[in-house]
Amino acid sequence: MTVIEAKVHRSSARNARLAFILTAVIVGLLSAVVAASYMHPILALFVGALIGAPTGGLAWVLVRIWPVLRLLWWWTPEIGIITLLGAGWVQLADHTSTPVTLAVVALVVGVPAALPVTRRAVVAWTWCFVVRHRLRVCFAQFIIANQSGSLPLILWARPTPVGERVWVYLRPGLSMADLEGRLDRIAVACHAATALVERASDGNSAYLRFDIKRREVLTATVGSPLVDVITPDTPTADRPTPVIPTALDLPDVDAPVITLPVQGKPAAKKPASTANGTKPAASSSAPEDDVSDWI
């Protein structure tokens, strides 16, 4: 079984070499510059090399083992639980007899399994661990989009009333739009009904939140506190059938009567008079209008 892919191995080796060179050169030069103020410049170069080389080696180790550290991060809850159970078993076996050890184990395992509340909590948190690994499988199989083959960082998961909620930090090469077209395949891989994804931060588009839904809580029967208040012996009264209006029944509204003022005839224009007060005589020599000029 391939734990770390070959592409990831090659990418981490290349990044480790670059990290060693850059860290050794930068730290060595800075150390030499600082040491040159206290000693000869040649001796300062040797001091810088002695400080830069180990620092670059430390950077090389961190970058080289980063895929392993990320794998350990994915399995941290399981490793922690197994370690605690193993340490508890060893302590019980060293300080008590075998029957007492078996009785304690039966209580630790049987009581949570018998109580519905603890049983549901254990099952919900178990699904959270399972979903984290199923999302990792999804990223490794059909979602990974960068050339180095590095997977997104799956941070944590917690149970919700409908399933699980998982926080993921994307690496360069992926976006939320790449995931929205594969939600149906993610739901299948997580053994769920549906899957949703949305941004978990307004200022960082790489920080996403997955909601894995396994059940629909809106269809459950919800109890009402009025059940204990109402007694079944309370007589019921027949209510009259309400009258449903079929048309608008508005009272008549008297429209105001608007009376317009009567306009009088315009006063006849008095003919102009001459200077001596007599009316001007009509000139008989005025040429008559020719009708043909208006046609």
Phi and psi in degrees as GROMACS dihedral restraints (atoms count N, CA, C in turn):
[ dihedral_restraints ]
;  ai    aj    ak    al  type     phi  dphi    fc
    3     4     5     6     1   -82.7    20    10
    4     5     6     7     1   115.7    20    10
    6     7     8     9     1   -85.1    20    10
    7     8     9    10     1   -45.3    20    10
    9    10    11    12     1  -122.6    20    10
   10    11    12    13     1   125.9    20    10
   12    13    14    15     1   -68.2    20    10
   13    14    15    16     1   155.3    20    10
   15    16    17    18     1   -63.7    20    10
   16    17    18    19     1   -35.4    20    10
   18    19    20    21     1   -63.7    20    10
   19    20    21    22     1   -38.1    20    10
   21    22    23    24     1   -68.3    20    10
   22    23    24    25     1   -37.6    20    10
   24    25    26    27     1   -60.2    20    10
   25    26    27    28     1   -48.1    20    10
   27    28    29    30     1   -64.4    20    10
   28    29    30    31     1   -42.2    20    10
   30    31    32    33     1   -64.2    20    10
   31    32    33    34     1   -43.3    20    10
   33    34    35    36     1   -66.6    20    10
   34    35    36    37     1   -35.2    20    10
   36    37    38    39     1   -66.0    20    10
   37    38    39    40     1   -42.7    20    10
   39    40    41    42     1   -65.2    20    10
   40    41    42    43     1   -44.0    20    10
   42    43    44    45     1   -65.8    20    10
   43    44    45    46     1   -33.2    20    10
   45    46    47    48     1   -67.8    20    10
   46    47    48    49     1   -40.3    20    10
   48    49    50    51     1   -62.9    20    10
   49    50    51    52     1   -44.7    20    10
   51    52    53    54     1   -62.8    20    10
   52    53    54    55     1   -40.3    20    10
   54    55    56    57     1   -64.6    20    10
   55    56    57    58     1   -39.0    20    10
   57    58    59    60     1   -64.0    20    10
   58    59    60    61     1   -46.2    20    10
   60    61    62    63     1   -65.3    20    10
   61    62    63    64     1   -50.2    20    10
   63    64    65    66     1   -63.3    20    10
   64    65    66    67     1   -44.3    20    10
   66    67    68    69     1   -66.7    20    10
   67    68    69    70     1   -43.5    20    10
   69    70    71    72     1   -63.9    20    10
   70    71    72    73     1   -42.5    20    10
   72    73    74    75     1   -68.7    20    10
   73    74    75    76     1   -47.5    20    10
   75    76    77    78     1   -66.8    20    10
   76    77    78    79     1   -48.1    20    10
   78    79    80    81     1   -67.0    20    10
   79    80    81    82     1   -38.2    20    10
   81    82    83    84     1   -63.9    20    10
   82    83    84    85     1   -44.2    20    10
   84    85    86    87     1   -65.2    20    10
   85    86    87    88     1   -44.0    20    10
   87    88    89    90     1   -62.8    20    10
   88    89    90    91     1   -40.3    20    10
   90    91    92    93     1   -66.4    20    10
   91    92    93    94     1   -38.9    20    10
   93    94    95    96     1   -66.1    20    10
   94    95    96    97     1   -38.8    20    10
   96    97    98    99     1   -64.4    20    10
   97    98    99   100     1   -41.7    20    10
   99   100   101   102     1   -68.9    20    10
  100   101   102   103     1   -40.7    20    10
  102   103   104   105     1   -72.0    20    10
  103   104   105   106     1   -23.6    20    10
  105   106   107   108     1   -65.2    20    10
  106   107   108   109     1   -23.0    20    10
  108   109   110   111     1   -78.2    20    10
  109   110   111   112     1    -8.8    20    10
  111   112   113   114     1  -116.1    20    10
  112   113   114   115     1   -15.5    20    10
  114   115   116   117     1  -148.7    20    10
  115   116   117   118     1  -177.9    20    10
  117   118   119   120     1   -65.0    20    10
  118   119   120   121     1   144.1    20    10
  120   121   122   123     1   -57.8    20    10
  121   122   123   124     1   -34.5    20    10
  123   124   125   126     1   -66.5    20    10
  124   125   126   127     1   -44.2    20    10
  126   127   128   129     1   -63.5    20    10
  127   128   129   130     1   -33.8    20    10
  129   130   131   132     1   -65.2    20    10
  130   131   132   133     1   -33.9    20    10
  132   133   134   135     1   -65.6    20    10
  133   134   135   136     1   -40.6    20    10
  135   136   137   138     1   -65.3    20    10
  136   137   138   139     1   -39.4    20    10
  138   139   140   141     1   -64.3    20    10
  139   140   141   142     1   -42.1    20    10
  141   142   143   144     1   -62.4    20    10
  142   143   144   145     1   -38.9    20    10
  144   145   146   147     1   -66.9    20    10
  145   146   147   148     1   -39.3    20    10
  147   148   149   150     1   -66.1    20    10
  148   149   150   151     1   -30.6    20    10
  150   151   152   153     1   -85.8    20    10
  151   152   153   154     1   -38.7    20    10
  153   154   155   156     1   -70.9    20    10
  154   155   156   157     1   -37.0    20    10
  156   157   158   159     1   -64.2    20    10
  157   158   159   160     1   -49.4    20    10
  159   160   161   162     1   -63.7    20    10
  160   161   162   163     1   -36.1    20    10
  162   163   164   165     1   -65.8    20    10
  163   164   165   166     1   -42.3    20    10
  165   166   167   168     1   -63.0    20    10
  166   167   168   169     1   -37.1    20    10
  168   169   170   171     1   -64.1    20    10
  169   170   171   172     1   -38.2    20    10
  171   172   173   174     1   -64.5    20    10
  172   173   174   175     1   -40.9    20    10
  174   175   176   177     1   -64.2    20    10
  175   176   177   178     1   -38.3    20    10
  177   178   179   180     1   -61.4    20    10
  178   179   180   181     1   -43.0    20    10
  180   181   182   183     1   -64.8    20    10
  181   182   183   184     1   -43.3    20    10
  183   184   185   186     1   -64.8    20    10
  184   185   186   187     1   -43.6    20    10
  186   187   188   189     1   -70.1    20    10
  187   188   189   190     1   -36.2    20    10
  189   190   191   192     1   -69.3    20    10
  190   191   192   193     1   -37.0    20    10
  192   193   194   195     1   -94.0    20    10
  193   194   195   196     1     6.3    20    10
  195   196   197   198     1   -57.9    20    10
  196   197   198   199     1   -41.9    20    10
  198   199   200   201     1   -58.9    20    10
  199   200   201   202     1   -35.3    20    10
  201   202   203   204     1   -70.9    20    10
  202   203   204   205     1   -40.8    20    10
  204   205   206   207     1   -63.1    20    10
  205   206   207   208     1   -38.8    20    10
  207   208   209   210     1   -66.8    20    10
  208   209   210   211     1   -37.4    20    10
  210   211   212   213     1   -65.5    20    10
  211   212   213   214     1   -39.4    20    10
  213   214   215   216     1   -66.1    20    10
  214   215   216   217     1   -34.4    20    10
  216   217   218   219     1   -64.1    20    10
  217   218   219   220     1   -39.4    20    10
  219   220   221   222     1   -63.9    20    10
  220   221   222   223     1   -33.0    20    10
  222   223   224   225     1  -102.4    20    10
  223   224   225   226     1    14.4    20    10
  225   226   227   228     1   -60.1    20    10
  226   227   228   229     1   -46.6    20    10
  228   229   230   231     1   -61.0    20    10
  229   230   231   232     1   -43.2    20    10
  231   232   233   234     1   -66.6    20    10
  232   233   234   235     1   -41.6    20    10
  234   235   236   237     1   -63.8    20    10
  235   236   237   238     1   -40.8    20    10
  237   238   239   240     1   -64.7    20    10
  238   239   240   241     1   -42.9    20    10
  240   241   242   243     1   -65.4    20    10
  241   242   243   244     1   -43.6    20    10
  243   244   245   246     1   -65.3    20    10
  244   245   246   247     1   -37.8    20    10
  246   247   248   249     1   -64.8    20    10
  247   248   249   250     1   -43.8    20    10
  249   250   251   252     1   -64.6    20    10
  250   251   252   253     1   -42.4    20    10
  252   253   254   255     1   -65.6    20    10
  253   254   255   256     1   -40.4    20    10
  255   256   257   258     1   -65.8    20    10
  256   257   258   259     1   -41.8    20    10
  258   259   260   261     1   -65.7    20    10
  259   260   261   262     1   -39.5    20    10
  261   262   263   264     1   -64.4    20    10
  262   263   264   265     1   -40.6    20    10
  264   265   266   267     1   -63.5    20    10
  265   266   267   268     1   -42.0    20    10
  267   268   269   270     1   -65.0    20    10
  268   269   270   271     1   -41.8    20    10
  270   271   272   273     1   -65.1    20    10
  271   272   273   274     1   -41.3    20    10
  273   274   275   276     1   -66.1    20    10
  274   275   276   277     1   -40.6    20    10
  276   277   278   279     1   -67.7    20    10
  277   278   279   280     1   -31.0    20    10
  279   280   281   282     1   -79.8    20    10
  280   281   282   283     1   -29.3    20    10
  282   283   284   285     1  -110.1    20    10
  283   284   285   286     1    -9.8    20    10
  285   286   287   288     1  -132.7    20    10
  286   287   288   289     1   171.2    20    10
  288   289   290   291     1   -82.7    20    10
  289   290   291   292     1   171.7    20    10
  291   292   293   294     1   -64.8    20    10
  292   293   294   295     1   -44.1    20    10
  294   295   296   297     1   -60.8    20    10
  295   296   297   298     1   -39.4    20    10
  297   298   299   300     1   -66.3    20    10
  298   299   300   301     1   -39.5    20    10
  300   301   302   303     1   -62.6    20    10
  301   302   303   304     1   -44.8    20    10
  303   304   305   306     1   -64.8    20    10
  304   305   306   307     1   -35.5    20    10
  306   307   308   309     1   -67.3    20    10
  307   308   309   310     1   -41.4    20    10
  309   310   311   312     1   -64.7    20    10
  310   311   312   313     1   -42.0    20    10
  312   313   314   315     1   -63.4    20    10
  313   314   315   316     1   -39.7    20    10
  315   316   317   318     1   -63.6    20    10
  316   317   318   319     1   -39.0    20    10
  318   319   320   321     1   -67.9    20    10
  319   320   321   322     1   -43.1    20    10
  321   322   323   324     1   -65.0    20    10
  322   323   324   325     1   -35.2    20    10
  324   325   326   327     1   -90.4    20    10
  325   326   327   328     1   -39.0    20    10
  327   328   329   330     1   -76.8    20    10
  328   329   330   331     1   -38.7    20    10
  330   331   332   333     1   -63.9    20    10
  331   332   333   334     1   -49.1    20    10
  333   334   335   336     1   -61.7    20    10
  334   335   336   337     1   -31.3    20    10
  336   337   338   339     1   -75.9    20    10
  337   338   339   340     1   -25.6    20    10
  339   340   341   342     1   -84.1    20    10
  340   341   342   343     1   -35.3    20    10
  342   343   344   345     1   -80.7    20    10
  343   344   345   346     1   128.5    20    10
  345   346   347   348     1   -61.8    20    10
  346   347   348   349     1   -37.1    20    10
  348   349   350   351     1   -65.1    20    10
  349   350   351   352     1   -51.3    20    10
  351   352   353   354     1   -67.8    20    10
  352   353   354   355     1   -34.6    20    10
  354   355   356   357     1   -64.0    20    10
  355   356   357   358     1   -43.3    20    10
  357   358   359   360     1   -65.2    20    10
  358   359   360   361     1   -37.9    20    10
  360   361   362   363     1   -65.3    20    10
  361   362   363   364     1   -42.1    20    10
  363   364   365   366     1   -64.7    20    10
  364   365   366   367     1   -42.1    20    10
  366   367   368   369     1   -65.0    20    10
  367   368   369   370     1   -39.7    20    10
  369   370   371   372     1   -64.6    20    10
  370   371   372   373     1   -44.4    20    10
  372   373   374   375     1   -70.1    20    10
  373   374   375   376     1   -31.1    20    10
  375   376   377   378     1   -63.8    20    10
  376   377   378   379     1   -41.3    20    10
  378   379   380   381     1   -63.2    20    10
  379   380   381   382     1   -32.8    20    10
  381   382   383   384     1   -61.7    20    10
  382   383   384   385     1   -43.5    20    10
  384   385   386   387     1   -64.9    20    10
  385   386   387   388     1   -39.1    20    10
  387   388   389   390     1   -66.6    20    10
  388   389   390   391     1   -42.1    20    10
  390   391   392   393     1   -65.2    20    10
  391   392   393   394     1   -36.6    20    10
  393   394   395   396     1   -58.4    20    10
  394   395   396   397     1   -43.6    20    10
  396   397   398   399     1   -73.9    20    10
  397   398   399   400     1   -33.0    20    10
  399   400   401   402     1   -68.3    20    10
  400   401   402   403     1   -37.1    20    10
  402   403   404   405     1   -65.0    20    10
  403   404   405   406     1   -37.6    20    10
  405   406   407   408     1   -62.0    20    10
  406   407   408   409     1   -40.0    20    10
  408   409   410   411     1   -63.6    20    10
  409   410   411   412     1   -39.9    20    10
  411   412   413   414     1   -62.0    20    10
  412   413   414   415     1   -45.0    20    10
  414   415   416   417     1   -64.9    20    10
  415   416   417   418     1   -36.0    20    10
  417   418   419   420     1   -76.0    20    10
  418   419   420   421     1   -26.9    20    10
  420   421   422   423     1   -94.4    20    10
  421   422   423   424     1   -48.1    20    10
  423   424   425   426     1  -140.5    20    10
  424   425   426   427     1     7.4    20    10
  426   427   428   429     1  -113.4    20    10
  427   428   429   430     1   -25.7    20    10
  429   430   431   432     1   -57.8    20    10
  430   431   432   433     1   135.0    20    10
  432   433   434   435     1  -133.4    20    10
  433   434   435   436     1    -2.8    20    10
  435   436   437   438     1   -99.2    20    10
  436   437   438   439     1   161.3    20    10
  438   439   440   441     1   -73.8    20    10
  439   440   441   442     1   -29.2    20    10
  441   442   443   444     1   -76.0    20    10
  442   443   444   445     1   -16.5    20    10
  444   445   446   447     1    81.6    20    10
  445   446   447   448     1    13.8    20    10
  447   448   449   450     1   -78.2    20    10
  448   449   450   451     1   134.5    20    10
  450   451   452   453     1   -88.2    20    10
  451   452   453   454     1   154.7    20    10
  453   454   455   456     1   -61.9    20    10
  454   455   456   457     1   158.8    20    10
  456   457   458   459     1   -91.8    20    10
  457   458   459   460     1   113.5    20    10
  459   460   461   462     1   -87.1    20    10
  460   461   462   463     1   112.3    20    10
  462   463   464   465     1   -82.8    20    10
  463   464   465   466     1   -68.3    20    10
  465   466   467   468     1  -154.5    20    10
  466   467   468   469     1   167.4    20    10
  468   469   470   471     1  -144.8    20    10
  469   470   471   472     1   149.2    20    10
  471   472   473   474     1  -143.8    20    10
  472   473   474   475     1   153.5    20    10
  474   475   476   477     1   -75.7    20    10
  475   476   477   478     1   151.6    20    10
  477   478   479   480     1  -128.0    20    10
  478   479   480   481     1   168.1    20    10
  480   481   482   483     1   -60.4    20    10
  481   482   483   484     1   -23.3    20    10
  483   484   485   486     1  -108.2    20    10
  484   485   486   487     1    -7.5    20    10
  486   487   488   489     1   166.8    20    10
  487   488   489   490     1  -119.6    20    10
  489   490   491   492     1  -136.7    20    10
  490   491   492   493     1   155.0    20    10
  492   493   494   495     1  -126.2    20    10
  493   494   495   496     1   127.0    20    10
  495   496   497   498     1  -124.8    20    10
  496   497   498   499     1   135.3    20    10
  498   499   500   501     1  -101.2    20    10
  499   500   501   502     1   134.6    20    10
  501   502   503   504     1  -133.3    20    10
  502   503   504   505     1   140.4    20    10
  504   505   506   507     1  -113.5    20    10
  505   506   507   508     1   115.7    20    10
  507   508   509   510     1   -77.4    20    10
  508   509   510   511     1   148.7    20    10
  510   511   512   513     1   -93.0    20    10
  511   512   513   514     1   163.9    20    10
  513   514   515   516     1   -58.4    20    10
  514   515   516   517     1   134.9    20    10
  516   517   518   519     1   116.7    20    10
  517   518   519   520     1   -12.7    20    10
  519   520   521   522     1  -124.2    20    10
  520   521   522   523     1   156.5    20    10
  522   523   524   525     1  -145.7    20    10
  523   524   525   526     1   169.8    20    10
  525   526   527   528     1   -65.8    20    10
  526   527   528   529     1   -30.1    20    10
  528   529   530   531     1   -64.1    20    10
  529   530   531   532     1   -32.7    20    10
  531   532   533   534     1   -67.8    20    10
  532   533   534   535     1   -27.1    20    10
  534   535   536   537     1   -87.5    20    10
  535   536   537   538     1   -29.4    20    10
  537   538   539   540     1   -64.7    20    10
  538   539   540   541     1   -29.2    20    10
  540   541   542   543     1   -81.3    20    10
  541   542   543   544     1    -4.0    20    10
  543   544   545   546     1  -121.5    20    10
  544   545   546   547     1    17.7    20    10
  546   547   548   549     1   -65.5    20    10
  547   548   549   550     1   -33.1    20    10
  549   550   551   552     1   -65.9    20    10
  550   551   552   553     1   -37.0    20    10
  552   553   554   555     1   -73.0    20    10
  553   554   555   556     1   -32.9    20    10
  555   556   557   558     1   -65.7    20    10
  556   557   558   559     1   -40.5    20    10
  558   559   560   561     1   -62.5    20    10
  559   560   561   562     1   -39.2    20    10
  561   562   563   564     1   -65.2    20    10
  562   563   564   565     1   -43.4    20    10
  564   565   566   567     1   -66.3    20    10
  565   566   567   568     1   -31.9    20    10
  567   568   569   570     1   -89.3    20    10
  568   569   570   571     1     4.6    20    10
  570   571   572   573     1    57.3    20    10
  571   572   573   574     1    42.7    20    10
  573   574   575   576     1  -121.8    20    10
  574   575   576   577     1   172.5    20    10
  576   577   578   579     1   -79.0    20    10
  577   578   579   580     1   -51.0    20    10
  579   580   581   582     1  -142.1    20    10
  580   581   582   583     1   166.1    20    10
  582   583   584   585     1  -140.1    20    10
  583   584   585   586     1   138.4    20    10
  585   586   587   588     1  -126.7    20    10
  586   587   588   589     1   152.0    20    10
  588   589   590   591     1  -137.3    20    10
  589   590   591   592     1   139.8    20    10
  591   592   593   594     1  -153.7    20    10
  592   593   594   595     1   164.0    20    10
  594   595   596   597     1   -73.0    20    10
  595   596   597   598     1   135.1    20    10
  597   598   599   600     1   -93.7    20    10
  598   599   600   601     1    -5.9    20    10
  600   601   602   603     1  -143.1    20    10
  601   602   603   604     1   137.9    20    10
  603   604   605   606     1   -74.6    20    10
  604   605   606   607     1   -25.1    20    10
  606   607   608   609     1  -101.9    20    10
  607   608   609   610     1    -2.5    20    10
  609   610   611   612     1  -138.4    20    10
  610   611   612   613     1   109.8    20    10
  612   613   614   615     1   -77.1    20    10
  613   614   615   616     1    -9.7    20    10
  615   616   617   618     1   -83.9    20    10
  616   617   618   619     1   -13.5    20    10
  618   619   620   621     1   -95.4    20    10
  619   620   621   622     1   107.2    20    10
  621   622   623   624     1  -118.0    20    10
  622   623   624   625     1   164.5    20    10
  624   625   626   627     1  -132.5    20    10
  625   626   627   628     1   123.8    20    10
  627   628   629   630     1   -98.7    20    10
  628   629   630   631     1   134.1    20    10
  630   631   632   633     1  -114.7    20    10
  631   632   633   634     1   110.5    20    10
  633   634   635   636     1   -96.6    20    10
  634   635   636   637     1   117.9    20    10
  636   637   638   639     1  -108.1    20    10
  637   638   639   640     1   125.4    20    10
  639   640   641   642     1  -111.7    20    10
  640   641   642   643     1   -21.2    20    10
  642   643   644   645     1  -144.9    20    10
  643   644   645   646     1   163.6    20    10
  645   646   647   648     1  -113.5    20    10
  646   647   648   649     1   113.0    20    10
  648   649   650   651     1   -83.8    20    10
  649   650   651   652     1   -13.8    20    10
  651   652   653   654     1   -73.5    20    10
  652   653   654   655     1   -15.0    20    10
  654   655   656   657     1   -90.9    20    10
  655   656   657   658     1    -1.0    20    10
  657   658   659   660     1   -76.3    20    10
  658   659   660   661     1   155.9    20    10
  660   661   662   663     1   -81.6    20    10
  661   662   663   664     1   123.0    20    10
  663   664   665   666     1  -104.4    20    10
  664   665   666   667     1   127.8    20    10
  666   667   668   669     1   -75.1    20    10
  667   668   669   670     1   150.4    20    10
  669   670   671   672     1  -115.8    20    10
  670   671   672   673     1   138.7    20    10
  672   673   674   675     1   -69.7    20    10
  673   674   675   676     1   -11.6    20    10
  675   676   677   678     1   -78.5    20    10
  676   677   678   679     1    -8.6    20    10
  678   679   680   681     1   -65.3    20    10
  679   680   681   682     1   -38.9    20    10
  681   682   683   684     1   -78.5    20    10
  682   683   684   685     1   -14.3    20    10
  684   685   686   687     1   -86.6    20    10
  685   686   687   688     1   -40.9    20    10
  687   688   689   690     1   -85.0    20    10
  688   689   690   691     1   126.6    20    10
  690   691   692   693     1   -92.4    20    10
  691   692   693   694     1   145.8    20    10
  693   694   695   696     1   -68.7    20    10
  694   695   696   697     1   -17.1    20    10
  696   697   698   699     1   -84.6    20    10
  697   698   699   700     1     1.0    20    10
  699   700   701   702     1   -68.0    20    10
  700   701   702   703     1   122.9    20    10
  702   703   704   705     1   -67.4    20    10
  703   704   705   706     1   147.4    20    10
  705   706   707   708     1  -102.7    20    10
  706   707   708   709     1   143.2    20    10
  708   709   710   711     1  -111.9    20    10
  709   710   711   712     1   139.6    20    10
  711   712   713   714     1   -75.4    20    10
  712   713   714   715     1   129.0    20    10
  714   715   716   717     1   -95.6    20    10
  715   716   717   718     1   140.2    20    10
  717   718   719   720     1   -65.3    20    10
  718   719   720   721     1   149.0    20    10
  720   721   722   723     1   -70.3    20    10
  721   722   723   724     1   124.9    20    10
  723   724   725   726     1   -67.5    20    10
  724   725   726   727     1   143.8    20    10
  726   727   728   729     1   -86.1    20    10
  727   728   729   730     1   121.2    20    10
  729   730   731   732     1   -98.4    20    10
  730   731   732   733     1   115.6    20    10
  732   733   734   735     1   -65.8    20    10
  733   734   735   736     1   139.0    20    10
  735   736   737   738     1  -101.8    20    10
  736   737   738   739     1   -13.2    20    10
  738   739   740   741     1  -152.7    20    10
  739   740   741   742     1   166.3    20    10
  741   742   743   744     1   -74.0    20    10
  742   743   744   745     1   131.0    20    10
  744   745   746   747     1  -121.8    20    10
  745   746   747   748     1    81.9    20    10
  747   748   749   750     1  -102.1    20    10
  748   749   750   751     1   145.1    20    10
  750   751   752   753     1   -66.6    20    10
  751   752   753   754     1   155.1    20    10
  753   754   755   756     1   -67.1    20    10
  754   755   756   757     1   140.2    20    10
  756   757   758   759     1  -112.6    20    10
  757   758   759   760     1   123.4    20    10
  759   760   761   762     1   -75.4    20    10
  760   761   762   763     1   116.8    20    10
  762   763   764   765     1   -77.5    20    10
  763   764   765   766     1   134.6    20    10
  765   766   767   768     1   -67.5    20    10
  766   767   768   769     1   140.5    20    10
  768   769   770   771     1   -90.3    20    10
  769   770   771   772     1   123.4    20    10
  771   772   773   774     1  -103.1    20    10
  772   773   774   775     1   118.4    20    10
  774   775   776   777     1  -100.3    20    10
  775   776   777   778     1   120.9    20    10
  777   778   779   780     1   -85.8    20    10
  778   779   780   781     1   141.0    20    10
  780   781   782   783     1   -67.5    20    10
  781   782   783   784     1   142.7    20    10
  783   784   785   786     1   -81.5    20    10
  784   785   786   787     1   126.6    20    10
  786   787   788   789     1   -90.4    20    10
  787   788   789   790     1   128.3    20    10
  789   790   791   792     1   -77.0    20    10
  790   791   792   793     1   166.9    20    10
  792   793   794   795     1   -72.6    20    10
  793   794   795   796     1   144.1    20    10
  795   796   797   798     1   -67.8    20    10
  796   797   798   799     1   141.7    20    10
  798   799   800   801     1   -64.9    20    10
  799   800   801   802     1   139.5    20    10
  801   802   803   804     1   -69.0    20    10
  802   803   804   805     1   137.4    20    10
  804   805   806   807     1   -77.6    20    10
  805   806   807   808     1   125.2    20    10
  807   808   809   810     1   -72.0    20    10
  808   809   810   811     1   141.1    20    10
  810   811   812   813     1   -69.9    20    10
  811   812   813   814     1   147.6    20    10
  813   814   815   816     1   -67.7    20    10
  814   815   816   817     1   147.1    20    10
  816   817   818   819     1  -115.5    20    10
  817   818   819   820     1   159.5    20    10
  819   820   821   822     1   -83.7    20    10
  820   821   822   823     1  -178.5    20    10
  822   823   824   825     1   -65.3    20    10
  823   824   825   826     1   -31.6    20    10
  825   826   827   828     1   -88.1    20    10
  826   827   828   829     1     6.3    20    10
  828   829   830   831     1    90.4    20    10
  829   830   831   832     1    -1.7    20    10
  831   832   833   834     1   -93.4    20    10
  832   833   834   835     1   152.7    20    10
  834   835   836   837     1   -71.6    20    10
  835   836   837   838     1   143.2    20    10
  837   838   839   840     1   -69.4    20    10
  838   839   840   841     1   136.5    20    10
  840   841   842   843     1   -78.3    20    10
  841   842   843   844     1   143.3    20    10
  843   844   845   846     1   -67.6    20    10
  844   845   846   847     1   131.7    20    10
  846   847   848   849     1   -80.4    20    10
  847   848   849   850     1   124.0    20    10
  849   850   851   852     1   -82.9    20    10
  850   851   852   853     1   -13.2    20    10
  852   853   854   855     1   -89.1    20    10
  853   854   855   856     1     2.4    20    10
  855   856   857   858     1   -67.9    20    10
  856   857   858   859     1   129.2    20    10
  858   859   860   861     1   -66.3    20    10
  859   860   861   862     1   137.1    20    10
  861   862   863   864     1   -76.3    20    10
  862   863   864   865     1   148.9    20    10
  864   865   866   867     1   -70.2    20    10
  865   866   867   868     1   133.5    20    10
  867   868   869   870     1   -84.2    20    10
  868   869   870   871     1   124.0    20    10
  870   871   872   873     1   -63.7    20    10
  871   872   873   874     1   -30.0    20    10
  873   874   875   876     1   -66.5    20    10
  874   875   876   877     1   -22.1    20    10
  876   877   878   879     1   -70.9    20    10
  877   878   879   880     1   -21.1    20    10
  879   880   881   882     1   -98.5    20    10
  880   881   882   883     1    -3.4    20    10
